[in-house]
């Protein structure tokens, strides 16, 4: 079992990025505040930011080292770039059946365009494939990736976003929206410590089984702890749980989805 303590500087919290530290094989996942010099990438999919999370979305987008989006997302990013002080994406990818002629013309001379016509995979999945391959081949100098927009819109798209996290669980990826930070805890033991950063979270959390095989989970530091408990849809899932300690430990036999609710303090991160 690995362990990490994260001490957050209260004076820096409004100037830094919220993101979970994810280590391959999910032996360690810890929500922490990362200094802005850390190499963070952002992939924007599906839909524009909710009203409650516009400050956070702009902060994450503009402060990231690498900005990418799907072709459908380019349609609403264009006016944000033109009118709302959002930076241009570095990469737009997809099958380009959703992008408008106006948006494509606006971006194509200043942004890398990669067409991915394969209809067997979603645009998000194909974008993650491009980005993670470049990360692995050292062609892209980022170590972590935030996905914006993956939890809104059609419910089947939401499920597809979660499926994509599982497909690329060897990379450090989290989805963030106006309420949640969602990542994957892999098989084995995971320790999380929130020392100094509690004001960025409400404490509400969930441990959700997703794979279609037996999932046994134990935990400590939660209001309703699990003790070698089988989690499964149709049986028991751990939702609306709550952290009652700065340190939380979760052990699982198969990867699970871990969700944390963001507080108003996180949503009001400044540029």
N, C-alpha and C positions, 0 to 999 in steps of 0.2 A: 504493500500500500504506500502510495506517495502522498506527500503533504505539502501545502504551501500556505504561508500566512501573507496577507496583503494589507499593508498599512497605507491608508489613503491620506494625503495631505489636504486638509479642509480648505486651505487657501487656493489650491489648484483645481478643485473639483469642477468648477464652472468653466475651466479652460482645457479640460482633457476629455478623452474619448472613453465612453463606456463600452466594454467588450469582454467576453469571457476568454480566459487563457485556456486553450484546448491543446492537449498533447496527444499524439497518435496513440491509438488503442484506448483512448479515453481513460488513461490511468490518472489523469489530473485535469480537472476543469474547475476554474475558479473565476467568478465575476470580479473584475478589477477595473481600475482606471489606468489607461495607458497614456504615456506621454505622447505628445503630438509627433515626436520624431519617429515613433514606431511606424513600420511600413504597413499601412492599412489600405485595403482596397474596398470599393463599394460596387455592388451590382444592383441596379434598380430594375424591378420587374413589375408588370401588371398595372399598377395604379398610382396616382399622385398621392402625396402625403395627406393624412387626415389633418383636419384643422388643429387638433390637439398636439400634433407632433411636427408641425412645420419647422419650428426652431431646431429641434433635434435633427430632423432630416437634412436641413441645410447645413448644420454644423458638421455632421458626419460626411456629407457629400463634399463640401468645400475643403475640409481638412484632410481628406484622404489622399494618399499618394497616387492611386489609380482609380479612375471613375469609369464605369461601364454601364450599359443598359441594353435591354432588348429593344427590338425595333418598335414594338407597340409603346413602350415607355418613352421613346424619343419624342412622341407627339406631345406629351405634356411637359417634358423637360425643355423643349424648345422655348415656350414662353417664359419659363422660369429663368433660362439663360438670358433671354432678351430683356426681361423686365424685373426680375427678382434677385439679381446678383448671385445667381448660381453659376458655377464654372461649367465649361463645356465638358462632355464626356470624352474620354480618350478612345473608347471603343464602343461601337454599336454592332450588335450581332442579332441574327434571327433569320427567319425565312422571308422577311420583308413583305408579308401579305397584309400587315397591319399599319405600317408607317405611311403617312400621307406624303403626297408629292412635295408639298411645301416643306415639311420637316426634313425629308431626305435631301432636298436641294439646299436647305439651310446648313446641314451638317456635313455633307459629303466632301466638301473641299477642305475641311479643317479637322475631320475626325476619321479614324480608321474604321472602315466598313467591312464586316466579315459576314458573308451570306452562308447560312447553314440550312439548306433545303430539306434535310432529313425529317420526314413527318412522323417517324417512330418515336421521337423524343420531343419534349417541350423546349421552347426557346430558353427557359431558365436552365434546364439541364444541359443544353448545348453550350450556353454561355459559360456555365460552371466548368464544363469540359475544356473549353478554350483557355480559361483563366488558370485552372489548376495545372494543365499541361505546361503552360508558360512558367508557372511558379516552380514546378518540378524540374524543368529544363533550365532554370535560372535566367530565363528571358524576361521575367517580370519580377521586379524587386519588391514584392510584398510578402508578408508572412501570415496575414490574417485577412479574412473577407467578411464584410457585413452585407447582408441582403436586405434591401428595402422593398416594400410592396408585396412581398410573398405571402402575407397573411390576410390579404383583403380580396374582395371580389368574389367570384364564384367558388363554392365550397370544394368542387373537384380540383380547382386550381390550388387551393390551400393544401389539400391532401398531397397534390403533386409536389408542392414546395417542400413539404416535410419528407416526402419520398426522396427528393433530390439531396436533402441533407444526409440521409442515410447512404445514398449512393457515393457521396464524396466525403465520408466520415473520416478519411485519413487526413483531410485538410481542416484548418481552423476556420470554421464557418458558423455564423449565427445570423438568425433573422430577427430584425427589430422593427416594431411598428409603434403606434401611439400608446400601446398598453404593455406589450410583452417583449422580453428577450428570450429567444428559443434556441436551444442548441441540443446536441446529442451527447449523452453519457454512454460510453461504450462498455463492453463487458469488463467486469472487474470492480475494483474499489475506487471511489472518487471522493476526495476531500475538498470542501469549499469553505473558505473563510472570508468574512465580510467586514473585518475590523475597520472601522472608520468610514465605511461606505454605506451604512444602513439607510441614511437619508435619501439615497438614490433609488431605493427599493421599498415597496410596501411590505415585504415579507411574505406576501401570498405567492405560492408556488405550486407546481404540479409535477408528478413523475408519471409519465404516460407510456404504457407498452404500445409498440407499433408493429413489431415483427410477428409473423404468424407462427410462432413457436413458443414453448414454455418460457415464461419470464418470471424469475424468482428474485425478489428485491428485499433488502434489509436497509434500514436507515437509522440515523441518530440526528438529533438537533431539530426535528420537526415536531409540530404539535401532535400529529397523528403518525407516529413512527410505524414502520413496517418491519416485521420480524420473520424473515424467510417466507414472505407472503407472495403467493402467485398473483400477478397482475394480468388481467385479460379483459377485453371487451366482452360483456355478457356475464362477467364475474365481478371483479373489483378493479377500479383504477383510482389512482391517488390524485384527485383534483381538489381545488380549494383548500390545500394544505397550507401550513404556515410555518415559517422559520421561527423558532423560539430561542435560538442560540446563534452567536456569531459564527460558529463552526458547524457545518452540516456534513455528514458522511453518508454516501449512498453506495451500496454494493448490488450489482445486478448480473444475472447470468447471460443476458442478451442486451444489446443496446436499447436504451429508452430515450424518450424525449423529455427534456427538462425545461420547464418554463418558469420565468420569474416575472412578476409584475413590476413595471417601472413606476417610480413616483413622479409627482409634479416637478421635483427638483431635477430629475434626469431629463424630463421633457422640455425644460426651460434652459438647457445648455446654450450658452451664448456663442455667437460667432467670435 
